[in-house]
C-alpha cells in the first residue's frame, strides 16, 4: 500500500514541479492561452498579461523554483552567525566627570 501512495506522491510532485507561468503582452494573451490549451498543458501553465512586456517577447517562469530559491536565500541570511561586538571593560573604571583632568594625565601645566 505504501508503494502505491509513494508513487502517487511522486507523480503529484512531478506535476507540481512542472508548473510554469508565461508572461506576455496583453495583445497576445488570448493567442497564447489558445496555444496552451491546444497543447494540453493548460493545467500546469498560467498565462499572465503584462503591459510592461514587449510584443516580441515571452517569459516562461518557474515560480515554484523562484520561491524556493528566495526561501533558501532568506534562510541562509537568517542562519548566519551574528557578529556581536562587546566593549572591552576598562580597568580601572573611568570616573564619571566632565573635567578632562580627572580622565587624562595632563603634564606640563
Residue frames as qw, qx, qy, qz and C-alpha x, y, z in Angstrom:
[[0.000, 0.885, 0.466, 0.000, 0.00, 0.00, 0.00],
 [0.296, -0.801, 0.083, 0.513, 2.79, 2.43, 0.83],
 [0.437, -0.081, 0.576, 0.686, 4.39, 1.84, -2.58],
 [0.181, 0.649, 0.622, 0.399, 1.22, 3.00, -4.37],
 [0.198, -0.936, -0.244, 0.157, 0.96, 6.04, -2.10],
 [0.454, -0.554, 0.303, 0.629, 4.63, 6.87, -2.63],
 [0.380, 0.220, 0.632, 0.638, 4.15, 6.59, -6.39],
 [0.036, 0.833, 0.513, 0.203, 1.14, 8.88, -6.23],
 [0.330, -0.864, -0.028, 0.378, 3.02, 11.44, -4.11],
 [0.481, -0.280, 0.475, 0.682, 5.92, 11.29, -6.54],
 [0.282, 0.482, 0.640, 0.528, 3.63, 11.81, -9.54],
 [0.104, -0.924, -0.367, -0.017, 1.89, 14.75, -7.85],
 [0.434, -0.706, 0.158, 0.538, 5.27, 16.28, -7.01],
 [0.440, 0.041, 0.567, 0.695, 6.33, 15.98, -10.65],
 [0.118, 0.739, 0.557, 0.358, 3.14, 17.75, -11.73],
 [0.292, -0.915, -0.169, 0.222, 3.69, 20.48, -9.13],
 [0.500, -0.492, 0.329, 0.632, 7.31, 20.92, -10.22],
 [0.392, 0.234, 0.612, 0.646, 6.32, 21.27, -13.87],
 [0.087, 0.880, 0.451, -0.123, 4.01, 24.26, -13.31],
 [0.421, 0.036, 0.185, 0.887, 5.06, 27.35, -15.26],
 [0.134, 0.825, 0.347, -0.425, 3.87, 30.92, -15.69],
 [0.491, 0.331, 0.400, 0.700, 4.08, 32.67, -19.06],
 [0.031, -0.726, -0.187, 0.661, 4.29, 36.46, -19.06],
 [0.400, 0.337, 0.565, 0.638, 3.31, 38.13, -22.33],
 [0.091, 0.033, -0.044, -0.994, 1.90, 41.38, -23.69],
 [0.473, 0.329, 0.564, -0.591, -1.90, 41.83, -23.44],
 [0.513, 0.484, -0.338, -0.623, -2.11, 41.81, -27.22],
 [0.494, 0.276, -0.803, -0.188, -1.04, 38.16, -27.44],
 [0.370, -0.211, 0.734, -0.529, -2.69, 36.83, -24.27],
 [0.813, 0.203, 0.252, -0.484, -5.65, 35.17, -25.98],
 [0.714, 0.508, -0.462, -0.138, -3.46, 33.57, -28.67],
 [0.173, 0.434, -0.829, 0.308, -1.07, 32.14, -26.11],
 [0.547, -0.082, 0.621, -0.555, -3.93, 30.83, -23.94],
 [0.854, 0.342, -0.031, -0.390, -5.37, 29.13, -27.02],
 [0.558, 0.523, -0.642, 0.051, -1.99, 27.59, -27.86],
 [0.131, -0.340, 0.811, -0.458, -1.52, 26.39, -24.29],
 [0.721, 0.084, 0.424, -0.541, -5.00, 24.84, -24.33],
 [0.811, 0.450, -0.265, -0.266, -4.37, 23.16, -27.69],
 [0.378, 0.493, -0.757, 0.202, -1.13, 21.66, -26.38],
 [0.789, -0.372, -0.475, -0.119, -2.98, 20.25, -23.37],
 [0.542, -0.010, -0.489, 0.683, -0.78, 21.96, -20.81],
 [0.221, -0.656, -0.142, -0.707, -3.41, 24.38, -19.51],
 [0.753, -0.592, -0.287, -0.026, -3.46, 22.69, -16.08],
 [0.749, -0.370, -0.058, 0.546, 0.21, 23.37, -15.41],
 [0.381, 0.172, 0.182, 0.890, 0.63, 26.65, -17.29],
 [0.022, -0.816, -0.429, 0.387, -0.65, 30.07, -16.27],
 [0.407, 0.456, 0.284, 0.739, -0.70, 32.91, -18.78],
 [0.228, -0.752, -0.318, 0.531, -0.32, 36.41, -17.35],
 [0.402, 0.727, 0.243, 0.501, -0.68, 39.54, -19.47],
 [0.453, -0.630, -0.121, 0.619, 1.62, 42.39, -18.51],
 [0.362, 0.923, 0.129, 0.002, 1.73, 45.79, -20.21],
 [0.260, -0.823, 0.441, 0.246, 5.42, 46.07, -19.46],
 [0.695, -0.059, 0.651, 0.299, 6.22, 43.12, -21.73],
 [0.174, 0.470, -0.456, -0.736, 7.28, 43.94, -25.29],
 [0.815, 0.301, 0.034, -0.494, 5.23, 42.41, -28.09],
 [0.706, 0.468, -0.527, -0.072, 8.08, 40.27, -29.40],
 [0.139, 0.374, -0.824, 0.401, 8.99, 38.65, -26.04],
 [0.815, -0.396, -0.293, -0.305, 7.61, 35.90, -23.82],
 [0.007, -0.506, 0.748, -0.430, 8.93, 34.93, -20.43],
 [0.834, -0.248, -0.451, -0.198, 8.28, 31.47, -19.07],
 [0.087, -0.581, 0.583, -0.561, 9.00, 31.39, -15.36],
 [0.636, -0.223, -0.732, 0.097, 9.14, 28.56, -12.86],
 [0.324, -0.713, 0.088, -0.615, 7.53, 30.40, -9.94],
 [0.891, -0.446, -0.072, -0.044, 7.93, 27.47, -7.53],
 [0.804, 0.101, -0.136, 0.570, 11.69, 27.38, -8.18],
 [0.151, 0.604, -0.109, 0.774, 11.93, 31.13, -7.67],
 [0.613, -0.663, 0.007, -0.429, 10.07, 30.85, -4.37],
 [0.940, -0.254, -0.096, 0.205, 12.33, 28.02, -3.25],
 [0.619, 0.322, -0.136, 0.703, 15.46, 29.99, -4.16],
 [0.137, -0.679, 0.089, -0.715, 14.20, 33.06, -2.30],
 [0.803, -0.552, -0.043, -0.223, 13.33, 30.91, 0.73],
 [0.898, -0.045, -0.132, 0.417, 16.78, 29.32, 0.68],
 [0.370, 0.496, -0.140, 0.773, 18.50, 32.72, 0.43],
 [0.426, -0.696, 0.038, -0.577, 16.42, 34.02, 3.33],
 [0.909, -0.413, -0.063, 0.011, 17.29, 31.01, 5.48],
 [0.759, 0.208, -0.157, 0.596, 20.95, 31.39, 4.59],
 [0.068, 0.615, -0.146, 0.772, 20.85, 35.02, 5.78],
 [0.647, -0.619, 0.015, -0.445, 18.98, 34.10, 8.96],
 [0.956, -0.248, -0.074, 0.141, 21.40, 31.30, 9.82],
 [0.502, 0.575, -0.314, 0.565, 24.50, 33.45, 9.53],
 [0.572, -0.412, -0.475, 0.526, 26.25, 33.83, 12.85],
 [0.063, -0.966, -0.172, -0.183, 25.58, 37.20, 14.37],
 [0.564, 0.253, -0.292, 0.730, 28.57, 39.38, 15.00],
 [0.419, -0.873, -0.239, -0.074, 28.28, 41.00, 18.40],
 [0.467, 0.448, -0.337, 0.684, 30.93, 43.45, 19.38],
 [0.580, -0.714, -0.355, 0.166, 31.37, 43.88, 23.07],
 [0.074, 0.883, -0.265, 0.380, 33.04, 46.87, 24.56],
 [0.677, 0.068, -0.581, 0.448, 36.10, 45.82, 26.47],
 [0.498, -0.826, -0.259, 0.051, 35.79, 46.70, 30.15],
 [0.320, 0.711, -0.310, 0.545, 38.18, 49.41, 31.19],
 [0.765, -0.552, -0.257, 0.209, 40.18, 48.90, 34.30],
 [0.001, 0.376, 0.696, -0.611, 40.27, 50.89, 36.42],
 [0.186, 0.742, 0.624, 0.161, 36.87, 52.35, 35.57],
 [0.233, 0.353, 0.067, 0.903, 36.91, 55.91, 34.42],
 [0.015, -0.393, -0.564, 0.726, 35.44, 58.44, 36.81],
 [0.163, 0.702, 0.637, 0.273, 32.13, 59.93, 35.79],
 [0.176, -0.738, -0.121, 0.641, 33.10, 63.52, 35.39],
 [0.550, 0.794, 0.212, 0.151, 33.31, 66.07, 32.63],
 [0.171, -0.908, 0.348, 0.156, 36.57, 67.54, 33.85],
 [0.827, 0.465, -0.310, 0.062, 39.29, 66.23, 31.47],
 [0.057, 0.659, -0.658, 0.361, 41.94, 66.50, 34.21],
 [0.677, -0.272, 0.567, -0.382, 40.27, 63.63, 36.03],
 [0.936, 0.288, 0.158, -0.124, 40.30, 61.34, 32.99],
 [0.765, 0.506, -0.156, 0.367, 43.68, 62.09, 31.39],
 [0.632, -0.527, -0.030, 0.567, 47.02, 62.79, 32.94],
 [0.346, 0.899, 0.064, 0.262, 47.85, 66.28, 31.84],
 [0.715, -0.366, -0.011, 0.595, 51.50, 67.11, 32.25],
 [0.424, 0.174, 0.182, 0.870, 53.39, 70.33, 31.73],
 [0.143, -0.792, -0.382, -0.454, 50.72, 72.62, 33.12]]
